[in-house]
């Protein structure tokens, strides 16, 4: 099979993007795919927190050794999770983000992809230079939104940008917390975004909050929950594509 990059994006923060990225990576691993995740929120990344990891190294350490970096050395900077997912965490200090160059990031992502079936990239909200680098290389672009009007407005603008860049065929739009109480209903979202083919993740605040606080992705212990089923459905769609 072709090795693939999955870029998980959002036009606005607070829509559950990182939680989705983590649980999707674990779901792919549960399906026996070798999966690596990069925390590309280089200033304030939290993948290691969501997964209860205590990393010895981060992407900053890999960048410091960029000239010597190869497939074996990059593996030593990854944090293994019990699910089988390997994680390259964000830097431990926000100021280190400025030290990550375009060329370094390309080399690191290529090395990680060479040893993975899927490389899941949790990008920060918006369209930073690094985001566009990952997005343009990605095989699948997941845009996460929710039912808040500000999220939907910004998501529509992001979709427009991606279409202008010729990336429309790679996009999957995910409406998170689709069953939450809101003036805007999930059935209204296709008309608002001008998109018909959407994926939906139901709202389960209690389960997600517990999962984050104990550092165990919910797809591990609550596989039969509706929210976990929706994540595995996305994993199926990606792996069958």
DOVO-436521 format. One record per residue: y, z, x of N, C-alpha, C in turn. Coordinates in nm, 4 decimals, padded with zeros to 6 digits. Last residue first. Layout:
<atoms>
      n_Y      n_Z      n_X     ca_Y     ca_Z     ca_X      c_Y      c_Z      c_X
        Y        Z        X        Y        Z        X        Y        Z        X
...
</atoms>
This chain:
<atoms>
      n_Y      n_Z      n_X     ca_Y     ca_Z     ca_X      c_Y      c_Z      c_X
  00.4034  00.0913 -00.9635  00.4982 -00.0201 -00.9523  00.4603 -00.1118 -00.8345
  00.2567  00.3148 -00.9638  00.1935  00.1967 -01.0218  00.2803  00.0729 -01.0087
  00.4247  00.5071 -00.8624  00.3047  00.4743 -00.7839  00.2335  00.3496 -00.8358
  00.6204  00.5198 -01.0655  00.6551  00.4794 -00.9290  00.5327  00.4319 -00.8526
  00.4744  00.6074 -01.2857  00.5498  00.4821 -01.2932  00.5828  00.4296 -01.1545
  00.3773  00.8550 -01.1883  00.2851  00.7468 -01.2247  00.3561  00.6122 -01.2256
  00.6163  00.9970 -01.1611  00.5338  00.9715 -01.0426  00.4351  00.8584 -01.0685
  00.6868  01.0106 -01.4304  00.7733  00.9363 -01.3370  00.6964  00.9019 -01.2105
  00.4752  01.1724 -01.5171  00.4928  01.0396 -01.5744  00.5799  00.9524 -01.4839
  00.5279  01.4055 -01.3810  00.4083  01.3290 -01.3435  00.4142  01.1875 -01.4023
  00.7568  01.4783 -01.5268  00.7667  01.4509 -01.3830  00.6471  01.3678 -01.3374
  00.6520  01.5229 -01.7795  00.7535  01.4190 -01.7626  00.7705  01.3809 -01.6158
  00.4818  01.7366 -01.7310  00.4244  01.6088 -01.7735  00.5240  01.4951 -01.7551
  00.6722  01.9350 -01.6806  00.5855  01.8880 -01.5718  00.5236  01.7530 -01.6059
  00.7773  01.9634 -01.9368  00.8655  01.9211 -01.8281  00.7843  01.8703 -01.7086
  00.5610  02.0519 -02.0862  00.6212  01.9223 -02.1173  00.7076  01.8719 -02.0019
  00.2925  02.1926 -01.8901  00.4195  02.2041 -01.9628  00.4784  02.0656 -01.9848
  00.0741  02.1682 -01.7286  00.0581  02.1270 -01.8683  00.1873  02.1392 -01.9497
  00.1490  02.2743 -01.4841  00.1251  02.1309 -01.4932  00.1166  02.0823 -01.6380
  00.2515  02.5044 -01.3593  00.2752  02.4783 -01.5023  00.2588  02.3289 -01.5300
  00.2144  02.5227 -01.0878  00.1472  02.6216 -01.1732  00.1630  02.5955 -01.3226
  00.3397  02.2798 -00.9921  00.2212  02.3378 -00.9290  00.1451  02.4280 -01.0264
  00.5713  02.2090 -01.1136  00.4561  02.1206 -01.1358  00.3281  02.1768 -01.0750
  00.7644  02.3896 -01.0269  00.6943  02.4178 -01.1522  00.5748  02.3267 -01.1771
  00.7690  02.5099 -00.6934  00.7928  02.3994 -00.7858  00.7060  02.4124 -00.9111
  00.8759  02.8228 -00.6121  00.7513  02.7491 -00.6351  00.7789  02.6366 -00.7344
  01.0795  03.0128 -00.5780  01.0546  02.9130 -00.4747  00.9227  02.8392 -00.4883
  01.1717  03.1888 -00.7575  01.0533  03.2312 -00.6820  01.0139  03.1285 -00.5761
  01.3945  03.0487 -00.8540  01.4119  03.1849 -00.8025  01.2916  03.2351 -00.7225
  01.2898  02.8059 -00.9471  01.3856  02.8078 -00.8363  01.3915  02.9459 -00.7713
  01.1215  02.8985 -01.1556  01.0675  02.8188 -01.0460  01.1588  02.8221 -00.9238
  01.3047  03.0168 -01.3303  01.2005  03.0982 -01.2656  01.1450  03.0275 -01.1430
  01.4481  02.7863 -01.4040  01.5155  02.8980 -01.3374  01.4157  02.9867 -01.2646
  01.2442  02.6402 -01.5321  01.3095  02.5862 -01.4126  01.3783  02.6972 -01.3345
  01.1811  02.8090 -01.7497  01.0794  02.7725 -01.6514  01.1426  02.7229 -01.5218
  01.4321  02.8249 -01.8843  01.3609  02.9452 -01.8400  01.2602  02.9132 -01.7298
  01.5003  02.5572 -01.9475  01.5838  02.6373 -01.8567  01.5069  02.7558 -01.7995
  01.4003  02.2895 -02.0116  01.3188  02.4118 -02.0062  01.3861  02.5049 -01.9065
  01.4456  01.9804 -02.1698  01.5090  02.1021 -02.1207  01.4100  02.2189 -02.1240
  01.2602  01.6877 -02.0603  01.3048  01.7868 -02.1587  01.3690  01.9087 -02.0929
  01.3604  01.3850 -01.9324  01.2978  01.5116 -01.8928  01.3490  01.6183 -01.9889
  01.3162  01.0363 -01.9756  01.3697  01.1626 -02.0254  01.2885  01.2813 -01.9738
  01.4382  00.7148 -01.8830  01.3329  00.8163 -01.8747  01.3946  00.9510 -01.9105
  01.5318  00.4033 -02.0421  01.5629  00.5320 -01.9801  01.4386  00.6210 -01.9764
  01.6382  00.1090 -02.1128  01.5154  00.1628 -02.0540  01.5465  00.2896 -01.9746
  01.8991  00.0389 -02.1938  01.7970  00.0694 -02.2937  01.6762  00.1421 -02.2352
  02.2415  00.0947 -02.1355  02.1091  00.0760 -02.0769  02.0034  00.1196 -02.1780
  02.4929  00.1818 -02.1878  02.4677  00.0384 -02.1944  02.3355  00.0016 -02.1315
  02.5549  00.4452 -02.2019  02.5358  00.3885 -02.0679  02.5216  00.2365 -02.0702
  02.5755  00.4769 -02.4797  02.6844  00.5217 -02.3924  02.6756  00.4542 -02.2552
  02.3277  00.3824 -02.5710  02.4506  00.3129 -02.6111  02.5667  00.3495 -02.5189
  02.1491  00.5705 -02.4522  02.1406  00.4264 -02.4226  02.2674  00.3493 -02.4574
  02.2417  00.8223 -02.5701  02.2639  00.7892 -02.4286  02.2499  00.6400 -02.3990
  02.1753  00.8988 -02.8241  02.3058  00.8338 -02.8054  02.3235  00.7764 -02.6646
  01.9387  01.0343 -02.8093  01.9346  00.9033 -02.8741  02.0659  00.8265 -02.8573
  02.0180  01.2798 -02.7066  01.9477  01.1856 -02.6191  01.9467  01.0448 -02.6779
  02.3514  01.3557 -02.8221  02.2066  01.3609 -02.8324  02.1433  01.2548 -02.7419
  02.6290  01.5560 -02.7788  02.5704  01.4253 -02.7485  02.4186  01.4402 -02.7491
  02.6506  01.8203 -02.8241  02.7081  01.7305 -02.9240  02.6566  01.5887 -02.9051
  02.3488  01.9998 -02.7543  02.4676  01.9278 -02.7099  02.5201  01.8429 -02.8249
  02.0812  02.1703 -02.6303  02.1768  02.1685 -02.7396  02.3076  02.1066 -02.6896
  01.8380  01.9562 -02.4627  01.9320  02.0678 -02.4654  02.0260  02.0558 -02.5861
  01.6622  01.7580 -02.4187  01.6486  01.8284 -02.5465  01.7444  01.9469 -02.5572
  01.7063  01.6619 -02.1639  01.7338  01.5714 -02.2771  01.7238  01.6389 -02.4129
  01.7243  01.7380 -01.8979  01.7595  01.8332 -02.0047  01.7881  01.7592 -02.1357
  01.8083  01.4109 -01.7677  01.7523  01.5450 -01.7534  01.8030  01.6352 -01.8661
  01.7365  01.0916 -01.7748  01.8201  01.1840 -01.8516  01.7532  01.3209 -01.8467
  01.7325  00.8561 -01.5275  01.6621  00.9725 -01.5791  01.7611  01.0654 -01.6481
  01.6858  00.5209 -01.4583  01.7821  00.6211 -01.5037  01.7067  00.7342 -01.5720
  01.6052  00.3364 -01.1807  01.5475  00.4053 -01.2954  01.6453  00.5175 -01.3328
  01.6672  00.0360 -01.0017  01.7179  00.1570 -01.0663  01.6258  00.2057 -01.1780
  01.6123 -00.2050 -00.8900  01.5490 -00.0874 -00.8282  01.5766  00.0416 -00.9050
  01.7657 -00.3942 -01.0115  01.6219 -00.3962 -01.0397  01.5493 -00.2743 -00.9822
  02.0285 -00.3527 -00.9081  01.9948 -00.3164 -01.0452  01.8458 -00.3071 -01.0733
  02.1453 -00.4154 -00.6738  02.0374 -00.3170 -00.6674  01.9827 -00.2800 -00.8057
  02.3740 -00.5635 -00.6226  02.2468 -00.6336 -00.6383  02.1262 -00.5425 -00.6372
  02.6114 -00.4378 -00.6288  02.5479 -00.4496 -00.4970  02.4130 -00.5214 -00.5037
  02.6569 -00.4241 -00.8977  02.7428 -00.5126 -00.8181  02.6854 -00.5362 -00.6787
  02.4732 -00.2265 -00.9629  02.4516 -00.3620 -01.0123  02.5340 -00.4630 -00.9320
  02.5989 -00.0089 -00.8405  02.4677 -00.0537 -00.7925  02.4359 -00.1956 -00.8399
  02.8329  00.0083 -00.9988  02.8411 -00.0157 -00.8540  02.7096 -00.0713 -00.8016
  02.7197  00.0661 -01.2496  02.7999 -00.0547 -01.2313  02.8113 -00.0921 -01.0836
  02.6082  00.3151 -01.2014  02.5205  00.2026 -01.2349  02.5936  00.0709 -01.2120
  02.8451  00.4606 -01.1664  02.7515  00.4459 -01.0555  02.6573  00.3281 -01.0799
  02.9544  00.4503 -01.4241  03.0278  00.3900 -01.3124  02.9348  00.3660 -01.1932
  02.7601  00.5945 -01.5619  02.7846  00.4549 -01.5990  02.8594  00.3818 -01.4873
  02.7946  00.8429 -01.4387  02.6695  00.7701 -01.4208  02.6870  00.6227 -01.4557
  03.0421  00.9206 -01.5355  03.0283  00.8913 -01.3930  02.9003  00.8131 -01.3636
  02.9724  00.9524 -01.8094  03.0812  00.8625 -01.7684  03.0653  00.8220 -01.6221
  02.7703  01.1455 -01.7944  02.7393  01.0121 -01.8444  02.8454  00.9102 -01.8037
  02.9114  01.3675 -01.6975  02.7974  01.3136 -01.6233  02.7685  01.1698 -01.6652
  03.0957  01.4029 -01.9052  03.1437  01.3738 -01.7695  03.0319  01.3148 -01.6828
  02.9279  01.4612 -02.1240  03.0037  01.3363 -02.1215  03.0543  01.3010 -01.9824
  02.5954  01.5765 -02.0757  02.7387  01.6047 -02.0700  02.8162  01.4742 -02.0531
  02.3253  01.5338 -02.0597  02.3923  01.4966 -02.1838  02.5410  01.5288 -02.1865
  02.2664  01.4030 -01.7275  02.2294  01.4892 -01.8394  02.3133  01.4480 -01.9609
  02.1056  01.2073 -01.4669  02.2208  01.2508 -01.5447  02.1731  01.3526 -01.6477
  02.0034  01.0427 -01.1769  01.9826  01.1565 -01.2667  02.1131  01.1919 -01.3358
  01.8523  00.7584 -01.0714  01.9840  00.8136 -01.1030  01.9658  00.9206 -01.2094
  01.6511  00.6503 -00.8217  01.6495  00.7325 -00.9420  01.7878  00.7928 -00.9618
  01.5430  00.3648 -00.6870  01.6659  00.4435 -00.6958  01.6628  00.5186 -00.8284
  01.2973  00.2490 -00.4679  01.3248  00.3026 -00.6008  01.4517  00.3876 -00.5937
  01.3322  00.1631 -00.2146  01.2514  00.0793 -00.3027  01.2703  00.1208 -00.4481
  01.6338  00.1813 -00.0166  01.5336  00.2384 -00.1066  01.4582  00.1309 -00.1846
  01.8423  00.0906  00.1311  01.7091  00.0765  00.1894  01.5988  00.1127  00.0916
  02.0583  00.1574 -00.0246  02.0363  00.0158  00.0017  01.8981 -00.0097  00.0621
  02.0356  00.4381 -00.0178  02.0213  00.3658 -00.1444  01.9909  00.2182 -00.1212
  02.0888  00.5101  00.2475  01.9576  00.5349  00.1891  01.9340  00.4486  00.0654
  02.3572  00.4151  00.2600  02.2577  00.3751  00.3592  02.1171  00.3916  00.3025
  02.4810  00.5550  00.0576  02.4671  00.4101  00.0432  02.3659  00.3553  00.1431
  02.4756  00.8134  00.1738  02.4066  00.7834  00.0480  02.3787  00.6342  00.0351
  02.6428  00.7848  00.3938  02.5006  00.8090  00.4163  02.4200  00.7788  00.2905
  02.8864  00.7494  00.2572  02.8360  00.6442  00.3456  02.6861  00.6599  00.3685
  02.8538  00.8625 -00.0878  02.8970  00.8760  00.0510  02.8390  00.7615  00.1343
  02.8852  00.8778 -00.3870  02.8517  00.7604 -00.3067  02.9109  00.7739 -00.1669
  02.7421  01.1566 -00.5744  02.8442  01.0587 -00.5386  02.7916  00.9472 -00.4506
  02.5615  01.4410 -00.4474  02.6255  01.3669 -00.5568  02.7285  01.2670 -00.5044
  02.3229  01.3781 -00.1762  02.4284  01.4565 -00.2424  02.4923  01.3748 -00.3546
  01.9713  01.2941 -00.2182  02.1065  01.2644 -00.1719  02.2076  01.3571 -00.2384
  01.6644  01.3313 -00.1149  01.7546  01.4004 -00.2073  01.8962  01.3832 -00.1553
  01.4180  01.1020 -00.0809  01.5470  01.1406 -00.0242  01.6332  01.2040 -00.1329
  01.0871  01.0714  00.0009  01.1768  01.1091 -00.1081  01.3059  01.1636 -00.0466
  00.8740  00.8407  00.1019  00.9812  00.9204  00.1590  01.0822  00.9457  00.0478
  00.5265  00.7897  00.0817  00.6554  00.7966  00.0138  00.7504  00.8872  00.0908
  00.3424  00.7783  00.2846  00.3333  00.6791  00.1780  00.4667  00.6709  00.1035
  00.4285  00.8136  00.6334  00.4246  00.8618  00.4954  00.3963  00.7460  00.4009
  00.4981  00.7324  00.8849  00.3871  00.8269  00.8756  00.3721  00.8835  00.7338
  00.7152  00.5716  00.8586  00.5979  00.5137  00.9254  00.4757  00.6028  00.9128
  00.9084  00.7383  00.7570  00.8416  00.6463  00.6658  00.7146  00.5883  00.7272
  00.9946  00.8666  00.9895  00.9296  00.9440  00.8831  00.8517  00.8526  00.7894
  01.1092  00.6501  01.1265  00.9964  00.7238  01.1855  00.9214  00.8031  01.0799
  01.3152  00.5811  00.9489  01.2104  00.4836  00.9814  01.0873  00.5520  01.0410
  01.4731  00.8123  00.9533  01.4080  00.7720  00.8283  01.2962  00.6710  00.8535
  01.5560  00.8121  01.2259  01.4797  00.9236  01.1702  01.4052  00.8814  01.0444
  01.7018  00.5710  01.2435  01.5841  00.5927  01.3281  01.4953  00.7017  01.2695
  01.9049  00.6184  01.0542  01.8143  00.5043  01.0401  01.6872  00.5252  01.1200
  02.0317  00.8369  01.1668  01.9669  00.8507  01.0368  01.8687  00.7369  01.0128
  02.1401  00.7267  01.3972  02.0418  00.8349  01.4068  01.9623  00.8471  01.2777
  02.3209  00.5424  01.2854  02.2080  00.4946  01.3671  02.0990  00.6011  01.3797
  02.5022  00.7128  01.1526  02.4299  00.6092  01.0785  02.3053  00.5658  01.1561
  02.4812  01.0562  01.2697  02.5351  00.9203  01.2676  02.4460  00.8269  01.1858
  02.5682  01.3729  01.2330  02.4589  01.2838  01.1950  02.5137  01.1429  01.1774
  02.7742  01.5410  01.2696  02.7068  01.4941  01.3904  02.5950  01.3955  01.3612
  02.8632  01.6380  01.0306  02.9455  01.5354  01.0951  02.8790  01.4755  01.2183
  02.6892  01.8456  00.9754  02.6748  01.7198  00.9019  02.7510  01.6061  00.9693
  02.7599  02.0757  01.0993  02.6657  01.9892  01.1699  02.6496  01.8531  01.1009
  02.9103  02.2204  00.9203  02.9824  02.1392  01.0187  02.8909  02.0454  01.0973
  02.7244  02.3712  00.7688  02.7884  02.2517  00.7114  02.8535  02.1607  00.8151
  02.4201  02.4658  00.9239  02.5636  02.4870  00.9134  02.6311  02.3585  00.8632
  02.1608  02.3779  00.9209  02.1833  02.5176  00.8832  02.3316  02.5506  00.8681
  02.0965  02.0512  00.7768  02.1436  02.1404  00.8837  02.1727  02.2810  00.8323
  01.8079  02.0092  00.5581  01.9466  01.9844  00.5945  01.9883  02.0808  00.7047
  01.4597  01.9554  00.6568  01.5713  02.0256  00.5911  01.7079  01.9788  00.6392
  01.2089  01.7611  00.5814  01.3076  01.7670  00.6891  01.4337  01.8271  00.6285
  00.8861  01.8540  00.4733  01.0295  01.8505  00.4448  01.1097  01.8505  00.5746
  00.5832  01.7428  00.3300  00.6566  01.7820  00.4504  00.8055  01.7597  00.4263
  00.3473  01.8488  00.0870  00.4726  01.7793  00.1174  00.5305  01.8327  00.2483
  00.1407  02.0153  00.0326  00.1104  01.8991  00.1145  00.2336  01.8169  00.1493
  00.1978  02.2501 -00.0892  00.1596  02.1387 -00.1761  00.1132  02.0167 -00.0981
  00.2961  02.4179  00.1051  00.1574  02.4361  00.0621  00.1071  02.3213 -00.0244
  00.4878  02.2288  00.3425  00.4788  02.3072  00.2194  00.3327  02.3127  00.1753
  00.6181  02.2219  00.6744  00.5104  02.1923  00.5797  00.5146  02.2847  00.4589
  00.9024  02.0809  00.8070  00.8512  02.2060  00.7521  00.7418  02.1739  00.6506
  00.9416  01.8899  01.1103  00.9192  01.9008  00.9664  00.8666  02.0378  00.9274
  00.9487  01.8602  01.3785  01.0696  01.9136  01.3162  01.0537  01.9327  01.1649
  00.7184  01.7368  01.4528  00.7327  01.8773  01.4913  00.8563  01.9414  01.4286
  00.7576  01.4730  01.3804  00.6669  01.5542  01.2991  00.6839  01.7026  01.3283
  00.9118  01.3766  01.5859  00.9765  01.3982  01.4555  00.8893  01.4863  01.3676
  00.7177  01.3512  01.7885  00.8228  01.4522  01.8003  00.8888  01.4795  01.6656
  00.5564  01.1387  01.6955  00.4989  01.2711  01.7202  00.6058  01.3799  01.7229
  00.7294  00.9210  01.6732  00.6537  00.9657  01.5563  00.5967  01.1057  01.5744
  01.0205  01.0237  01.8694  00.9170  00.9290  01.8314  00.8378  00.9881  01.7150
  01.3201  01.0799  02.0466  01.2464  01.0950  01.9216  01.1442  00.9831  01.9013
  01.4887  01.0710  02.2549  01.3486  01.0950  02.2868  01.2595  01.0911  02.1633
  01.7329  01.0341  02.1304  01.6896  00.9355  02.2303  01.5416  00.9490  02.2643
  01.7640  01.2595  01.9624  01.7445  01.1271  01.9051  01.6932  01.0247  02.0060
  01.7878  01.5313  01.9676  01.6858  01.4705  02.0538  01.6617  01.3239  02.0172
  01.9756  01.5896  01.7765  02.0044  01.6291  01.9151  01.9062  01.5666  02.0142
  01.8418  01.5128  01.5464  01.9529  01.4306  01.5938  01.9854  01.4625  01.7395
  01.6648  01.7261  01.5175  01.6124  01.5918  01.5433  01.7205  01.5005  01.5997
  01.8425  01.9307  01.4616  01.7620  01.9375  01.5843  01.7053  01.8008  01.6196
  01.9376  01.8422  01.2126  02.0304  01.8572  01.3249  01.9554  01.8614  01.4578
  01.7271  01.8662  01.0415  01.7608  01.7321  01.0879  01.8594  01.7368  01.2044
  01.5786  02.1714  01.1701  01.6411  02.0903  01.0664  01.6680  01.9511  01.1226
  01.3325  02.4329  01.2232  01.4127  02.3195  01.2667  01.4716  02.2469  01.1453
  01.2125  02.6356  01.0915  01.2526  02.6618  01.2293  01.3477  02.5536  01.2790
  01.2607  02.7177  00.7467  01.2453  02.6196  00.8549  01.2916  02.6701  00.9913
  01.1074  02.8449  00.5176  01.1925  02.9115  00.6167  01.1864  02.8286  00.7456
  01.0868  02.7676  00.1701  01.0555  02.7376  00.3096  01.1546  02.8097  00.4000
  01.0947  02.7572 -00.1122  01.0684  02.8823 -00.0411  01.0185  02.8575  00.1008
  01.1855  02.5359 -00.2389  01.0440  02.5356 -00.2014  01.0032  02.6602 -00.1239
  01.4509  02.5858 -00.2739  01.3732  02.5556 -00.3938  01.2234  02.5635 -00.3649
  01.5210  02.6078 -00.0027  01.5304  02.7245 -00.0911  01.4426  02.7034 -00.2138
  01.4909  02.3521  00.0950  01.4078  02.4587  00.1533  01.4100  02.5846  00.0675
  01.6866  02.2144 -00.0509  01.5445  02.1869 -00.0747  01.4560  02.2993 -00.0214
  01.9622  02.2379 -00.0281  01.8863  02.3534 -00.0765  01.7383  02.3253 -00.1006
  02.2568  02.1559  00.1659  02.1249  02.1257  00.1122  02.0453  02.2502  00.0766
  02.5339  02.1133  00.2311  02.4884  02.2288  00.1519  02.3530  02.2007  00.0863
  02.5570  01.8942  00.4117  02.6456  02.0111  00.4200  02.5877  02.1337  00.3503
  02.3648  01.7018  00.3543  02.3728  01.7561  00.4894  02.4648  01.8771  00.5034
  02.1539  01.6202  00.1594  02.2787  01.6928  00.1303  02.3118  01.7723  00.2562
  01.9104  01.5208  00.2218  02.0257  01.4460  00.2713  02.1584  01.5040  00.2248
  01.6184  01.6282  00.3012  01.7340  01.6864  00.2328  01.8585  01.6221  00.2922
  01.3372  01.4298  00.2591  01.4557  01.4551  00.3426  01.5627  01.5179  00.2549
  00.9873  01.4609  00.2357  01.1177  01.4706  00.1687  01.2263  01.4984  00.2718
  00.6826  01.2792  00.2234  00.7820  01.3516  00.3029  00.9139  01.3514  00.2261
  00.3433  01.2472  00.1385  00.4832  01.2487  00.0939  00.5699  01.3355  00.1844
  00.0669  01.0670  00.0755  00.1310  01.1404  00.1839  00.2820  01.1318  00.1633
 -00.0873  01.1116 -00.2378 -00.0015  01.0303 -00.1524  00.0617  01.1183 -00.0454
 -00.2337  01.2540 -00.4232 -00.2978  01.2183 -00.2957 -00.2182  01.1190 -00.2124
 -00.1016  01.3574 -00.6289 -00.1708  01.2325 -00.6562 -00.2303  01.1723 -00.5285
  00.0332  01.5611 -00.5099 -00.0825  01.5979 -00.5928 -00.1652  01.4736 -00.6288
  00.2423  01.4104 -00.4047  00.1446  01.4699 -00.3140  00.0172  01.5091 -00.3890
  00.3787  01.3560 -00.6401  00.3216  01.2452 -00.5625  00.2158  01.2955 -00.4655
  00.4548  01.6190 -00.7046  00.3693  01.5428 -00.7953  00.3033  01.4248 -00.7235
  00.6259  01.6769 -00.4910  00.5015  01.7533 -00.5061  00.4043  01.6783 -00.5970
  00.8315  01.4947 -00.5462  00.7610  01.4886 -00.4190  00.6264  01.5610 -00.4278
  00.9108  01.5924 -00.7976  00.8560  01.4579 -00.7865  00.7771  01.4429 -00.6564
  01.0113  01.8411 -00.7253  00.8931  01.8354 -00.8109  00.8301  01.6966 -00.8120
  01.2319  01.7618 -00.5626  01.1253  01.8487 -00.5126  00.9985  01.8319 -00.5948
  01.3868  01.6055 -00.7398  01.3379  01.5494 -00.6138  01.2196  01.6297 -00.5602
  01.4478  01.7920 -00.9451  01.3674  01.6742 -00.9741  01.3067  01.6176 -00.8461
  01.6073  01.9651 -00.7976  01.4847  02.0166 -00.8591  01.3917  01.9010 -00.8939
  01.8177  01.7912 -00.7371  01.7341  01.8446 -00.6292  01.6023  01.9006 -00.6819
  01.9271  01.7311 -00.9983  01.8755  01.6278 -00.9089  01.7788  01.6820 -00.8036
  02.0552  01.8743 -01.1959  01.9139  01.9017 -01.1691  01.8472  01.8029 -01.0758
  02.3239  01.8450 -01.2206  02.2414  01.7805 -01.3237  02.0914  01.8006 -01.2999
  02.5091  01.9319 -01.0314  02.4677  02.0227 -01.1377  02.3812  01.9624 -01.2460
  02.7398  01.6573 -00.9621  02.6541  01.7695 -00.9269  02.6115  01.8491 -01.0493
  02.7222  01.3079 -01.0365  02.7873  01.4377 -01.0539  02.6885  01.5475 -01.0169
  02.5668  01.0945 -01.0003  02.7111  01.0713 -00.9880  02.7885  01.2019 -00.9940
  02.2736  01.1149 -00.7999  02.3478  01.1505 -00.9208  02.4961  01.1251 -00.8949
  01.9444  01.0194 -00.6801  02.0911  01.0211 -00.6780  02.1474  01.0812 -00.8062
  01.6905  00.9728 -00.4642  01.7228  01.0466 -00.5862  01.8723  01.0751 -00.5837
  01.5112  00.7088 -00.3409  01.6410  00.7754 -00.3310  01.6730  00.8407 -00.4652
  01.2186  00.6570 -00.1876  01.2702  00.6910 -00.3202  01.4006  00.7674 -00.3001
  01.0570  00.4123  00.0010  01.1631  00.5132 -00.0017  01.2096  00.5308 -00.1463
  00.7137  00.3441  00.0800  00.8333  00.3283 -00.0014  00.9293  00.4458  00.0114
  00.4684  00.1291  00.2175  00.5377  00.2580  00.2256  00.6742  00.2437  00.1591
  00.2318 -00.0545  00.0325  00.3586 -00.0536  00.1045  00.4191  00.0860  00.1038
 -00.1193  00.0000  00.0828  00.0000  00.0000  00.0000  00.1252  00.0000  00.0869
</atoms>
